[in-house]
């Protein structure tokens, strides 16, 4: 039975992997958080993998507080770059396959065409720069790595845009939502299911892949869908990014082209509104 180690167990994707893993009988899973395993501690990672005989490590651990990273760059790079490099190298040493989750924030958004995996990168934030550094270290330390770039992740677990909009719509009569940042929401359960399909493939296909749900949306579109599916009446008004400044700069356009991952692994990817509807059914409204 193939043994799978998942780091970042309490994050959105890690939690969804934990849920879906209970439905699989041919894989054995170990889930760890930062208390059980500090991914930035080389000796700790080496000891953990040497005792585990793992076939695949799925890294869901990350520093994800985008705006706070602007003032905590050292910590963001330690987790998102150094830690990833340690995991990749150790996986190579112990003949363990490595899957790492990255982000659309490695791009600057100066395009209007869905982004391919080989598109030039130019992160606008500390968070994006730290994630890009992690990608590079993963590929340098372990050529057998699979990197999955995703965007706008949400779930019925944890804190995310969907839950924030639901909360604010219940508290306020009106909200302003940015309409000029374009991307695609990604349901963490869909991403987790895709990762598990990759793990179960007979042939390992290393490289960089994009994964998000299908379709295109602005944050305003996303918020409207959340509000309407919840049956709420809050007035939502579209605003420009310049009207809501944040410490970290976001890419204006980060729609991901998923052709490569669909062809490599035979995926059918759900439309974002359909997946949002499923997730909303699991949230206590």
N, C-alpha and C positions, 0 to 999 in steps of 0.2 A: 504494500500500500504506500503510495507516494505521500510524503510528509511535507506539509506546507507551513511555513512560518510567516505570520502577518504582524508587522510592526504598525504602530499607530492604531491600536485596537479600538480606541474609544472615539476616533474621528468618524466622520460621516461614512466614508467608504469602508473603513475598517469595521464599523458596526454593521453595515449592510453585508459585508463579506461573512461576518460571524453569523448573521441570520441565514444567509443562503447556504452556508457550509453545512448547516444541520440537515439539509435536504440531500446531501451527497454521501454516498456510502463507500465510494472508491478512493476517497482522500481523507487524510488525517491532518487536522489543523491545530496549530498552537498560536494563540493570540497574545501579544505582549504590548503593554503601554510603556511610557518612559520610566515608570518606577521599576518595572520588571527588567527592562533593558534600555540603557542609555546608548543610543546609536552613535553618539559622539565619543564614546569610550572604546578605543580600539581593543584593549585587552578584554573588556567585558563582552564585546561582540564576538571576538575570537573564541572565548571560552564557551559562550552560548552555542555557537554553531558547531564547535568541536564535539559538544556533547549531544547534539540533536539529530545528526544524520538527516538533515532536511534536503529535499529535492528542489524546492522552490522557495524563495523569499519574496514576499510582496510588500514593498515599502509604502505604507500609507502615512508614515510619520512625517510631519512637516511643521514649520512655523508658518502660520497662515493669516496672522493678523496684519493685513496689508498696510494699513496706515501707521500702525505702531512700529512696523519694521523700519520706517524712516528714521526713527530715533533709537532703534535697537538693531542697527545693521550688523554688529558683531555677532549677536545671538542668532539673527536670521541666517547669516552665512554659516555659522557653526552647525546649525541643524540642517538647513536646506542644501548646503554644499559639502562641508567637511564630513558630516554624518553619512551622507549618501555615498561619498567616496570610500569611506570605511566599510560600509555594507557591501558595496560592489566588489572591492578588493577581497574581502573576507569570503564572499560567496565564490569568487574565482578560486581561492585557495582550497576551499572545501567542496569544489565541484557542485555547487548549488546554483541553480538558475536564478536570475535576478530580474524582478519587475519593479519599475519605479514610476510613480505618478508625478507628472509635471503639469504645466499650466499654460494657458494662452497669454499670460502676462509677460512671457519672454518676447513678445512682439510689440511693435510700437503702434500698430493699428492704422498706419498710413497707407491703406489700400481699400478697395471696395470689392475685392475678389476673394472667395474663401481660401484660407491659407493652407498651403501644402507643407509637408514635413521638412522639405529642403529650403523653404523660404528663409531669407536672411533675417536674423534676429536682432532686436534692438530694444531691450527692456527699458521702460521709462521709470521704474520704481526700484527701490532696494529689494523688495520681495521678488520682483521679476528677475532682477540680476542674480539674486541668490539661487533661485530655482534654475536659471540657465547655467550657473556655475556647477550646480549639482548634476545636471545632465552631462556636462562635459567630463566631470570627474568619474561619473558612472561609466561612460563609454571608454574613457582612457584606462580605467582600472579593470574593466571587465567587458571585453568586446561581445560577450554573450548576453548582454543586457537588453531587455525590452523596456523602452520608455513610452509611456502613454500620456500624451498631452490632452488635458480636458479643460472645461470652462464652466463657470457659473453653477457650481455644484450645490445641490440642495437635497434634503432628505426629510423624512418624518422624525429622524433622530437629530439631536444637536441643534446648534444655532445657525440660521441661514436666512437668506432674503425672504423666502416664503413665510417663515414664521414671524419675521420682523414685520412684514406687510400685514399679516393677519392681526398681529397685536396692535399695530398703529391704526388700522382701519376700525378696530373696536373702540379705540380711545379717542379718535379725532374725527371731525366732520369733513376735513379735507387734507390732502397730502400733495406735495410736489415731488414728481418723479422724473429723473433724467431720461430724456428720449433720444439723445444723440450719441449714446454708446450702444453699439450693435454687436450682438453675439448670439449664443445659443445656450439656454438653460440645459443642465445635465442632471438627471435624476441619479443619485448615487447608487441606487439599486440596479439600474441598467448598467452602469459602469462596472459595478461589482460582478454582475452576471457575465459581462463581456470578459473580464479578467479571468473568471473561472473557466470560461470556454477556452481561452488561450492556454491555461494551465493543463487542460485535458487534451489538447491537440497532440497527435503522435509526433509531429515534427516541430521542433523549436525554431522560431523565426525571429532572431534578434533584430533590433533596429528601433527607429523612432516612429510612433504611430499617433494619429489624432483620433480622439473619441469624444463626441458630445452627442446629444440627441439631434434628430434631424430638424431642419427648419431654421428660421431666423427671427430674432426678436430684439427689441430695445428693452431696457429696464422698465420703461413705461408700459410696453406691451405685456411684459411678464407680470407686472403689478396688477394691471387690468384683469388679466386672466385669473390671478389668485383671488382678487376681490370678487369677481363674478362667480367663480366656482364655489366660493364660500357664501354666496347669497348676501353679500354686504352692500351698503349703499354709499360708502364714503366717496366724496368727490376727489378724483385724481387728476392733477393738472400736469402737463408735460413742461419741463424746464430744460435749459441747456446746461451742460457741464460747468460752464463758467459761472452759473448762478448758484452752484453748490460746490465750492472749492473744498478739496480734501488734501491732507498731507502727501498722499501718494497719487501720482498721475496714472490714470487708467488708459488702456488702448481704446481708441474710438471705434475700431472695427476689429473683431477677433473671431469671426465665423470660421470654423475649422472644416477643411475638406477631408471627408472620411473615406475616400475611395480606396486608399491603400489598405486600411485595416479591414474593410469589408471584403476586398478581394483576397487578402492574405488568409483570413480566417473564416470566410463564408458567413459574415454577420448580416443580419437584418437589424437596422437600428430604428427604434421607435421615434415617432414624431413628438416633439417636446410637449405639446398640449395634452396629448394622450397620456404621457408619463406623468405630467403634473396632476392630471385628474386622478390617476391611481394613487399618487402620493397623498393628495388632499383627502382621499378616503381613509387614510391611516392616521391623519392628524385630528386630534380632539378639538373640533371647532366650537 
